[in-house]
Amino acid sequence: MQEGSSEQEFNSIRASIAILNSNLDQQNQRKISVLNELQNLQEKIRKEGAESKVKKLVSLLENLKLLERQESEIRCDFDAKRSSLEAEVSHLEEKIAAGSDSKMLSRGLDGSLNESLLKLNIAKRELAARLRAIVSIKRQLDDAPSQSELIQYERRLSELNAHIQEKLQQTRKFYATYNALLEIKELMLKETSLLNSINSQFQEAIASTTGRMKLIESMQGIVKGSQQKLGKVQLGLQEEQKVCDALKERYTAAMAEQRRCYSLLKAFQEECARNEKLQTQTSS
């Protein structure tokens, strides 16, 4: 029974070695996958001209190289441990073949098994740490926006800018309307106040010659002030008319340029069609 237990422990050690080999192979496959992804991302960045992301990619590649060096060190350590385990297995096989004491052999196997399990757990923790570092690098690479995403962002910003400009024009229009109505209200209030003042003082003013003269002078002053106000308004209207005429001229020039571009585009398309037709005739 003790020899059967020794063989089971021996088989357990071999299974531990196989697990270590499998974990190392999986780590190699993941490293190859990460390298392929990095190469694809680098080629994509080179084609799209995203030079602003090159420095970040170089930093990530340096981190990857550091991980590769650490992996090489782990591999060397693993090879040394595997060689030690194989030497222990060979030594145990020699003891079994020589018929050594089963109790001593069992204790040796237990110690070797415990040590192997401890090394296996350490290797698993190191592998998990490396995998977390690789996942972190992949996330950082995924955070870098692609050229299509940048184009989409630019389109959305252009649409937002157009919407903001439209709202700004509407707000300015509303403010201009409000200011015009407010000015009309003030003029109407002044006119109402003036009419009420004239109405309240008219009978008293026409009762005497002096009163009539003051009323005429007051009316002349009112007419003069109204004419000055009218002159200012007409001057402002002329300025606005000049701005409107300039905008109309710019619009007319832009429409003429647009028609010219359309005509040039049409002529270019006709020439392209004619050239294609000539090439077809020449090749046939």
C-alpha positions as CSV (number, residue, x, y, z in Angstrom):
1,M,0.0,0.0,0.0
2,Q,2.8,2.4,0.8
3,E,4.4,1.8,-2.7
4,G,1.0,2.5,-4.3
5,S,0.8,5.8,-2.2
6,S,4.3,6.7,-3.4
7,E,3.3,6.2,-7.0
8,Q,0.2,8.3,-6.5
9,E,2.3,11.2,-5.1
10,F,4.8,10.7,-7.9
11,N,1.9,11.0,-10.4
12,S,0.7,14.1,-8.5
13,I,4.1,15.7,-9.0
14,R,4.0,14.9,-12.7
15,A,0.5,16.4,-12.9
16,S,1.8,19.6,-11.2
17,I,4.6,19.8,-13.8
18,A,2.0,19.4,-16.6
19,I,-0.1,22.1,-15.1
20,L,2.9,24.5,-15.0
21,N,3.7,23.6,-18.6
22,S,0.1,24.3,-19.6
23,N,0.0,27.6,-17.8
24,L,3.2,28.6,-19.5
25,D,1.8,27.7,-22.9
26,Q,-1.3,29.7,-22.2
27,Q,0.8,32.7,-21.2
28,N,2.8,32.4,-24.4
29,Q,-0.4,32.3,-26.5
30,R,-1.8,35.3,-24.7
31,K,1.5,37.1,-25.3
32,I,1.4,36.3,-29.0
33,S,-2.2,37.5,-29.1
34,V,-1.3,40.8,-27.4
35,L,1.6,41.3,-29.8
36,N,-0.6,40.7,-32.8
37,E,-3.1,43.2,-31.5
38,L,-0.4,45.8,-30.9
39,Q,0.9,45.3,-34.4
40,N,-2.6,45.7,-35.9
41,L,-3.2,48.9,-33.8
42,Q,0.2,50.3,-34.8
43,E,-0.5,49.7,-38.5
44,K,-3.9,51.3,-38.2
45,I,-2.5,54.3,-36.4
46,R,0.2,54.7,-39.1
47,K,-2.4,54.6,-41.9
48,E,-4.9,57.0,-40.2
49,G,-2.1,59.5,-39.4
50,A,-3.0,59.7,-35.7
51,E,0.4,61.0,-34.7
52,S,-0.9,62.3,-31.4
53,K,-1.3,58.7,-30.2
54,V,2.2,57.5,-31.2
55,K,3.8,58.6,-27.9
56,K,1.2,56.7,-25.9
57,L,1.7,53.6,-28.1
58,V,5.4,53.8,-27.6
59,S,4.9,53.9,-23.8
60,L,2.6,50.9,-24.0
61,L,5.2,49.0,-26.1
62,E,7.9,49.8,-23.5
63,N,5.6,48.4,-20.9
64,L,5.0,45.3,-23.0
65,K,8.8,44.8,-23.4
66,L,9.2,45.1,-19.7
67,L,6.6,42.4,-19.3
68,E,8.4,40.3,-21.8
69,R,11.6,40.6,-19.8
70,Q,9.8,39.7,-16.6
71,E,8.3,36.7,-18.4
72,S,11.7,35.6,-19.6
73,E,13.0,35.7,-16.0
74,I,10.0,33.7,-14.9
75,R,10.6,31.2,-17.7
76,C,14.2,30.8,-16.6
77,D,13.1,30.4,-13.0
78,F,10.5,27.9,-14.2
79,D,13.0,25.9,-16.2
80,A,15.3,25.8,-13.2
81,K,12.4,24.6,-11.0
82,R,11.3,22.1,-13.5
83,S,14.9,20.7,-13.8
84,S,15.0,20.5,-10.0
85,L,11.7,18.7,-9.9
86,E,12.8,16.3,-12.7
87,A,16.0,15.6,-10.7
88,E,13.9,14.9,-7.6
89,V,11.7,12.6,-9.6
90,S,14.7,10.8,-11.0
91,H,16.1,10.5,-7.5
92,L,12.8,9.1,-6.2
93,E,12.6,6.6,-9.1
94,E,16.1,5.4,-8.1
95,K,15.0,5.1,-4.5
96,I,12.0,3.1,-5.5
97,A,14.1,0.9,-7.8
98,A,16.6,0.4,-5.0
99,G,13.9,-0.5,-2.4
100,S,14.5,2.4,0.0
101,D,12.5,2.7,3.2
102,S,8.9,3.6,2.3
103,K,8.4,5.9,5.3
104,M,11.4,8.0,4.4
105,L,10.3,8.0,0.8
106,S,6.8,9.0,1.7
107,R,8.1,11.9,3.8
108,G,10.4,13.0,1.0
109,L,7.5,12.9,-1.5
110,D,5.3,14.8,0.9
111,G,7.9,17.5,1.3
112,S,8.5,17.7,-2.5
113,L,4.8,17.8,-3.2
114,N,4.2,20.6,-0.7
115,E,7.1,22.6,-2.1
116,S,5.8,22.0,-5.7
117,L,2.3,23.1,-4.7
118,L,3.8,26.3,-3.1
119,K,5.8,27.0,-6.2
120,L,2.7,26.4,-8.4
121,N,0.7,28.9,-6.3
122,I,3.4,31.5,-6.6
123,A,3.6,31.0,-10.4
124,K,-0.2,31.3,-10.6
125,R,-0.1,34.6,-8.7
126,E,2.7,36.0,-10.9
127,L,0.8,34.9,-14.0
128,A,-2.4,36.6,-12.8
129,A,-0.4,39.8,-12.2
130,R,1.0,39.7,-15.7
131,L,-2.4,39.1,-17.1
132,R,-3.8,42.1,-15.3
133,A,-1.0,44.2,-16.6
134,I,-1.7,43.0,-20.2
135,V,-5.5,43.7,-19.8
136,S,-4.6,47.2,-18.5
137,I,-2.5,47.9,-21.6
138,K,-5.3,46.6,-23.8
139,R,-7.7,49.0,-22.1
140,Q,-5.4,51.9,-22.6
141,L,-5.1,51.1,-26.3
142,D,-8.8,50.8,-26.6
143,D,-9.2,54.2,-25.1
144,A,-7.4,55.8,-28.0
145,P,-10.0,57.0,-30.4
146,S,-9.8,55.9,-34.0
147,Q,-10.0,58.1,-37.1
148,S,-13.6,57.3,-37.8
149,E,-14.5,58.2,-34.2
150,L,-12.6,61.5,-34.5
151,I,-14.5,62.3,-37.8
152,Q,-17.8,61.5,-36.0
153,Y,-16.9,63.8,-33.1
154,E,-16.0,66.5,-35.5
155,R,-19.4,66.1,-37.4
156,R,-21.3,66.3,-34.1
157,L,-19.4,69.4,-33.0
158,S,-20.2,71.0,-36.4
159,E,-23.9,70.3,-36.0
160,L,-23.8,71.6,-32.4
161,N,-22.0,74.8,-33.6
162,A,-24.6,75.3,-36.4
163,H,-27.4,74.8,-33.8
164,I,-25.8,77.3,-31.5
165,Q,-25.4,79.9,-34.3
166,E,-29.0,79.5,-35.2
167,K,-30.1,80.0,-31.6
168,L,-27.8,83.1,-31.4
169,Q,-29.4,84.6,-34.5
170,Q,-32.9,84.0,-33.1
171,T,-31.9,85.6,-29.7
172,R,-30.4,88.6,-31.4
173,K,-33.6,89.0,-33.5
174,F,-35.8,88.8,-30.4
175,Y,-33.6,91.4,-28.6
176,A,-33.7,93.7,-31.6
177,T,-37.5,93.4,-31.8
178,Y,-37.8,94.0,-28.0
179,N,-35.6,97.1,-28.2
180,A,-37.6,98.4,-31.2
181,L,-40.9,97.9,-29.4
182,L,-39.5,99.4,-26.2
183,E,-38.4,102.5,-28.2
184,I,-41.9,102.7,-29.8
185,K,-43.5,102.5,-26.4
186,E,-41.3,105.3,-25.1
187,L,-42.2,107.5,-28.1
188,M,-45.9,106.8,-27.7
189,L,-45.7,107.7,-23.9
190,K,-43.9,110.9,-24.7
191,E,-46.5,111.7,-27.4
192,T,-49.4,111.0,-25.0
193,S,-47.8,113.1,-22.3
194,L,-47.3,115.9,-24.7
195,L,-50.8,115.8,-26.0
196,N,-52.2,115.7,-22.4
197,S,-50.0,118.7,-21.5
198,I,-51.2,120.7,-24.6
199,N,-54.8,119.7,-23.9
200,S,-54.6,120.8,-20.3
201,Q,-52.9,124.2,-21.1
202,F,-54.6,125.0,-24.4
203,Q,-57.6,126.9,-23.1
204,E,-55.5,128.9,-20.7
205,A,-52.8,129.6,-23.3
206,I,-55.2,131.0,-26.0
207,A,-56.9,133.3,-23.5
208,S,-54.0,135.9,-23.8
209,T,-51.6,137.0,-26.4
210,T,-48.6,136.1,-24.3
211,G,-50.0,132.7,-23.7
212,R,-50.5,132.2,-27.4
213,M,-46.9,133.2,-28.2
214,K,-45.6,130.8,-25.5
215,L,-47.8,128.0,-26.9
216,I,-46.4,128.7,-30.5
217,E,-42.8,128.7,-29.2
218,S,-43.4,125.5,-27.3
219,M,-45.0,123.9,-30.4
220,Q,-42.0,125.0,-32.5
221,G,-39.6,123.5,-30.0
222,I,-41.6,120.3,-30.1
223,V,-41.5,120.2,-33.9
224,K,-37.8,120.9,-33.9
225,G,-37.1,118.1,-31.4
226,S,-39.3,115.7,-33.4
227,Q,-37.3,116.7,-36.6
228,Q,-34.0,116.0,-34.8
229,K,-35.3,112.6,-33.6
230,L,-36.6,111.9,-37.1
231,G,-33.1,112.8,-38.5
232,K,-31.4,110.4,-36.1
233,V,-33.8,107.6,-37.0
234,Q,-33.3,108.2,-40.7
235,L,-29.6,108.2,-40.3
236,G,-29.7,104.9,-38.5
237,L,-32.0,103.5,-41.2
238,Q,-29.5,104.6,-43.9
239,E,-26.7,102.8,-42.0
240,E,-28.8,99.6,-41.8
241,Q,-29.7,100.0,-45.4
242,K,-26.0,100.2,-46.3
243,V,-25.3,97.0,-44.3
244,C,-28.3,95.3,-46.0
245,D,-27.1,96.3,-49.5
246,A,-23.6,95.0,-48.7
247,L,-25.0,91.7,-47.6
248,K,-27.1,91.5,-50.7
249,E,-24.0,92.1,-52.9
250,R,-22.1,89.4,-51.0
251,Y,-25.0,87.0,-51.5
252,T,-25.3,87.8,-55.2
253,A,-21.5,87.3,-55.6
254,A,-21.8,84.0,-53.7
255,M,-24.6,82.8,-55.8
256,A,-22.7,83.7,-59.0
257,E,-19.7,81.8,-57.7
258,Q,-21.9,78.8,-56.9
259,R,-23.4,78.9,-60.4
260,R,-19.8,79.1,-61.8
261,C,-18.7,76.1,-59.7
262,Y,-21.8,74.1,-60.9
263,S,-21.0,74.9,-64.5
264,L,-17.3,74.0,-64.0
265,L,-18.3,70.7,-62.3
266,K,-20.7,69.9,-65.1
267,A,-18.0,70.6,-67.7
268,F,-15.6,68.5,-65.7
269,Q,-18.0,65.6,-65.6
270,E,-18.7,65.8,-69.3
271,E,-14.9,65.8,-70.0
272,C,-14.5,62.8,-67.7
273,A,-17.2,61.0,-69.6
274,R,-15.7,61.9,-72.9
275,N,-12.3,60.8,-71.8
276,E,-13.7,57.5,-70.5
277,K,-15.5,57.0,-73.8
278,L,-12.3,57.7,-75.8
279,Q,-10.3,55.2,-73.6
280,T,-12.9,52.6,-74.2
281,Q,-12.8,53.1,-78.0
282,T,-9.0,53.0,-77.9
283,S,-8.8,49.8,-75.9
284,S,-11.4,48.1,-78.2
